[in-house]
């Protein structure tokens, strides 16, 4: 049984993170006197910092660039973590560290809030770590064909391999493609502030559909602005952030990412309200 009451989000950079706001709101509703803080941790020092934690610590949220290091540090991982090779949640149990990927569930739940309960075909823009979570999320929603737009086609190779494991055909498409097939959903998994050539933005926008951009601190992005200018629906990564944080709360409180907490609707509402103040992972 865990007795620790300390939690934190680690990353580099980390000052922008809204995780303390979200988790603080949840634990107040739950009546838990737990602390949740931010800590800037370079990837090169992750193992050293982790080894320095004592029994007062309960768990960690890990953002970029620490998700691969958190994966390696986990003695046990959930299926989503194993598929993506990324862990963003560590439960520090005496018997060993358990790792979870709640980004996948965050994407699934945020898409469902936008009315997307099932999708056959979809597009991902970008081929980094978040793209892997997006691909698993789309597969869970039934996708069988996913187009991945990337600057370097070779960067899509790991996603093609992951697609094979998921039963999803992944098609690499260059950014400078003249046109794109219409898709009901596009997930932009580019880093905040990433530059996209205007012609590429226009070609992606012309394909239409819902845009879910994982960015929230650099809003609007070039893609979201183009979508909105054309009267199309574009949503930020705040929904993903909210729902992945709720899944983390499940882990830290109950040890089970799949088991809803008692009064979870009230917890989620409090977290959502907390997001309405600041805008800043």
C-alpha positions as CSV (number, residue, x, y, z in Angstrom):
1,X,0.0,0.0,0.0
2,X,1.3,3.4,-0.9
3,X,1.7,6.0,1.9
4,X,3.5,8.7,0.0
5,X,1.6,12.0,-0.6
6,X,4.0,13.8,-2.9
7,X,3.6,14.1,-6.7
8,X,5.1,16.2,-9.4
9,X,5.4,16.8,-13.1
10,X,8.9,16.5,-14.5
11,X,10.0,17.9,-17.9
12,X,12.4,20.3,-19.6
13,X,11.0,22.9,-20.0
14,X,8.3,22.7,-17.4
15,X,7.3,26.2,-16.3
16,X,4.3,26.2,-18.7
17,X,2.8,23.0,-17.4
18,X,-0.8,23.1,-16.3
19,X,-0.6,19.7,-14.6
20,X,-0.4,21.2,-11.0
21,X,-3.6,23.2,-11.7
22,X,-5.4,20.1,-12.9
23,X,-4.2,17.7,-10.2
24,X,-4.6,20.2,-7.4
25,X,-8.3,20.6,-8.4
26,X,-8.8,16.8,-8.4
27,X,-7.3,16.2,-5.0
28,X,-9.2,19.0,-3.4
29,X,-12.5,17.4,-4.5
30,X,-11.2,14.1,-3.2
31,X,-10.2,15.6,0.1
32,X,-6.6,14.5,-0.2
33,X,-3.9,16.5,1.4
34,X,-1.4,15.7,-1.3
35,X,1.2,18.0,-2.9
36,X,1.8,18.3,-6.7
37,X,4.7,20.4,-8.0
38,X,6.7,21.1,-11.1
39,X,10.3,20.2,-11.5
40,X,12.6,20.9,-14.4
41,X,14.5,17.7,-15.0
42,X,16.9,17.3,-18.0
43,X,16.8,14.0,-19.7
44,X,20.4,13.4,-18.8
45,X,19.6,13.7,-15.1
46,X,16.3,11.7,-15.0
47,X,17.8,8.5,-13.5
48,X,19.7,10.4,-10.9
49,X,16.7,12.4,-9.8
50,X,14.4,9.4,-9.8
51,X,16.9,7.4,-7.6
52,X,16.9,10.4,-5.1
53,X,13.2,10.1,-4.3
54,X,12.3,8.8,-0.9
55,X,9.1,7.1,0.4
56,X,7.2,10.3,0.7
57,X,6.8,10.3,-3.1
58,X,3.8,8.6,-4.6
59,X,4.2,9.2,-8.4
60,X,5.3,11.4,-11.3
61,X,3.9,12.8,-14.4
62,X,6.5,12.9,-17.1
63,X,6.4,15.3,-20.1
64,X,8.8,15.9,-22.9
65,X,11.6,14.9,-23.2
66,X,11.3,12.3,-20.5
67,X,8.8,9.8,-21.8
68,X,11.4,7.3,-23.1
69,X,13.4,7.5,-20.0
70,X,10.3,6.9,-17.9
71,X,9.5,3.9,-20.1
72,X,13.0,2.5,-19.4
73,X,12.6,3.0,-15.7
74,X,9.3,1.1,-15.4
75,X,9.4,-2.4,-14.1
76,X,5.8,-2.9,-15.4
77,X,4.0,-1.1,-18.1
78,X,0.4,-0.9,-19.4
79,X,-0.5,-2.0,-23.0
80,X,-0.6,1.6,-24.3
81,X,2.9,2.3,-23.0
82,X,4.3,-1.0,-24.5
83,X,2.8,-0.1,-27.9
84,X,4.1,3.5,-28.0
85,X,7.4,3.1,-26.1
86,X,6.4,6.1,-24.1
87,X,5.4,6.5,-20.4
88,X,4.0,9.7,-19.0
89,X,2.9,8.4,-15.6
90,X,5.0,6.6,-13.0
91,X,3.4,5.0,-9.9
92,X,6.2,4.5,-7.4
93,X,5.2,1.3,-5.7
94,X,7.5,-0.5,-3.2
95,X,7.5,-3.6,-5.4
96,X,8.6,-1.7,-8.4
97,X,7.8,1.3,-10.6
98,X,4.7,0.9,-12.8
99,X,4.5,2.9,-16.0
100,X,1.4,4.1,-17.9
101,X,0.7,6.1,-21.1
102,X,-2.4,8.2,-20.4
103,X,-1.8,10.3,-23.6
104,X,-3.6,7.7,-25.7
105,X,-6.6,7.7,-23.5
106,X,-6.6,11.5,-23.4
107,X,-6.8,11.6,-27.1
108,X,-9.5,9.0,-27.3
109,X,-11.6,10.7,-24.7
110,X,-11.1,14.2,-26.2
111,X,-12.2,13.0,-29.6
112,X,-15.3,11.4,-28.2
113,X,-16.2,14.8,-26.6
114,X,-16.0,16.2,-30.1
115,X,-18.5,13.5,-31.3
116,X,-16.0,11.2,-32.8
117,X,-16.9,7.7,-31.5
118,X,-15.6,5.9,-34.5
119,X,-13.3,6.7,-37.4
120,X,-12.2,4.6,-40.4
121,X,-9.7,6.9,-42.0
122,X,-7.7,9.7,-40.4
123,X,-4.6,11.9,-40.8
124,X,-1.7,12.6,-38.4
125,X,0.6,15.6,-39.0
126,X,4.0,14.9,-37.6
127,X,5.9,11.7,-36.8
128,X,7.3,12.3,-33.3
129,X,6.5,10.7,-30.0
130,X,3.0,12.1,-29.7
131,X,2.2,10.7,-33.2
132,X,2.6,7.2,-31.8
133,X,0.0,7.9,-29.1
134,X,-2.3,9.5,-31.7
135,X,-2.0,6.4,-33.9
136,X,-2.9,4.0,-31.1
137,X,-5.8,6.3,-30.1
138,X,-7.1,6.2,-33.7
139,X,-6.8,2.5,-33.8
140,X,-8.8,2.2,-30.6
141,X,-11.5,4.2,-32.4
142,X,-11.6,1.8,-35.3
143,X,-9.2,3.4,-37.8
144,X,-7.8,1.0,-40.4
145,X,-6.1,3.6,-42.7
146,X,-4.0,6.6,-41.3
147,X,-2.1,9.0,-43.5
148,X,1.0,10.5,-41.7
149,X,2.3,13.8,-43.1
150,X,6.0,14.2,-42.2
151,X,9.0,16.2,-43.4
152,X,11.0,13.0,-43.7
153,X,9.3,9.9,-45.0
154,X,11.9,7.8,-43.2
155,X,10.6,9.2,-39.9
156,X,7.3,7.4,-40.5
157,X,8.9,4.0,-40.6
158,X,8.4,3.3,-36.8
159,X,4.7,4.3,-37.2
160,X,4.3,1.9,-40.1
161,X,5.7,-0.9,-37.9
162,X,3.4,0.1,-35.1
163,X,0.5,0.2,-37.6
164,X,1.3,-3.4,-38.6
165,X,0.9,-4.4,-34.9
166,X,-2.4,-2.5,-34.7
167,X,-3.8,-3.7,-38.0
168,X,-3.7,-0.2,-39.4
169,X,-2.3,0.7,-42.8
170,X,0.0,3.8,-42.4
171,X,0.7,5.8,-45.5
172,X,3.6,8.3,-45.4
173,X,2.9,11.6,-47.2
174,X,5.4,14.5,-47.6
175,X,4.6,17.9,-46.4
176,X,5.0,19.4,-49.8
177,X,2.3,17.2,-51.4
178,X,0.1,19.2,-53.7
179,X,-3.1,17.9,-52.2
180,X,-4.5,15.5,-49.6
181,X,-7.4,13.2,-49.5
182,X,-10.4,14.4,-47.5
183,X,-10.3,13.0,-43.9
184,X,-12.9,13.3,-41.1
185,X,-10.2,13.8,-38.5
186,X,-6.7,15.3,-38.6
187,X,-4.5,15.2,-35.5
188,X,-1.7,17.6,-35.5
189,X,1.2,16.2,-33.4
190,X,3.8,18.9,-34.1
191,X,5.7,20.7,-31.3
192,X,4.5,24.1,-30.2
193,X,5.8,26.9,-32.5
194,X,6.6,24.5,-35.3
195,X,6.7,26.2,-38.7
196,X,4.7,24.9,-41.6
197,X,4.9,26.3,-45.1
198,X,1.8,28.3,-46.0
199,X,1.3,26.1,-49.1
200,X,1.3,22.9,-46.9
201,X,-1.1,24.6,-44.4
202,X,-3.5,25.3,-47.3
203,X,-3.3,21.9,-48.7
204,X,-4.1,20.3,-45.4
205,X,-6.9,22.7,-44.7
206,X,-8.5,22.0,-48.0
207,X,-8.8,18.4,-47.1
208,X,-11.3,19.5,-44.4
209,X,-12.6,17.6,-41.4
210,X,-12.1,18.2,-37.7
211,X,-8.6,19.3,-36.6
212,X,-7.3,18.3,-33.1
213,X,-4.0,20.1,-32.5
214,X,-2.1,18.7,-29.4
215,X,-0.7,22.2,-28.8
216,X,-2.3,24.5,-26.3
217,X,0.4,27.0,-25.2
218,X,1.1,28.3,-28.7
219,X,-2.5,29.0,-29.8
220,X,-3.6,29.5,-32.4
221,X,-1.2,27.5,-34.5
222,X,-0.8,28.0,-38.2
223,X,-3.0,25.0,-38.9
224,X,-5.7,25.9,-36.4
225,X,-5.9,29.5,-37.7
226,X,-6.3,28.3,-41.2
227,X,-9.0,25.8,-40.2
228,X,-10.9,28.5,-38.3
229,X,-10.6,31.0,-41.1
230,X,-12.2,28.5,-43.4
231,X,-15.1,28.0,-41.0
232,X,-13.8,24.5,-40.0
233,X,-13.7,23.1,-36.5
234,X,-10.3,23.2,-34.8
235,X,-9.7,22.3,-31.1
236,X,-6.6,22.6,-29.0
237,X,-4.8,20.0,-26.9
238,X,-6.5,21.2,-23.7
239,X,-9.0,18.4,-24.0
240,X,-6.3,15.8,-24.3
241,X,-4.4,17.4,-21.4
242,X,-7.6,17.4,-19.2
243,X,-8.5,13.8,-19.9
244,X,-4.9,12.3,-19.7
245,X,-4.6,14.1,-16.3
246,X,-7.9,12.5,-15.1
247,X,-6.5,9.1,-16.0
248,X,-3.3,9.9,-14.1
249,X,-5.4,10.7,-11.1
250,X,-7.0,7.3,-11.4
251,X,-3.5,5.8,-11.3
252,X,-2.3,7.8,-8.3
253,X,-5.4,7.3,-6.3
254,X,-6.5,3.8,-7.2
255,X,-3.6,2.3,-9.0
256,X,-5.8,1.3,-12.0
257,X,-6.0,3.5,-15.1
258,X,-9.1,1.7,-16.3
259,X,-11.2,1.9,-13.1
260,X,-13.2,5.2,-12.7
261,X,-13.1,6.9,-9.4
262,X,-16.1,7.4,-7.2
263,X,-17.7,10.8,-8.1
264,X,-15.5,11.0,-11.2
265,X,-17.9,13.4,-13.0
266,X,-17.5,15.9,-10.2
267,X,-13.7,15.5,-10.2
268,X,-13.6,16.1,-14.0
269,X,-15.9,19.1,-13.7
270,X,-13.5,20.7,-11.1
271,X,-10.5,20.0,-13.3
272,X,-12.2,21.5,-16.3
273,X,-13.2,24.6,-14.3
274,X,-9.6,25.0,-13.2
275,X,-8.5,25.0,-16.8
276,X,-10.8,27.9,-17.5
277,X,-8.5,30.3,-15.6
278,X,-4.9,29.8,-16.9
279,X,-3.9,28.8,-20.4
280,X,-0.4,27.6,-20.6
281,X,1.6,19.5,-20.1
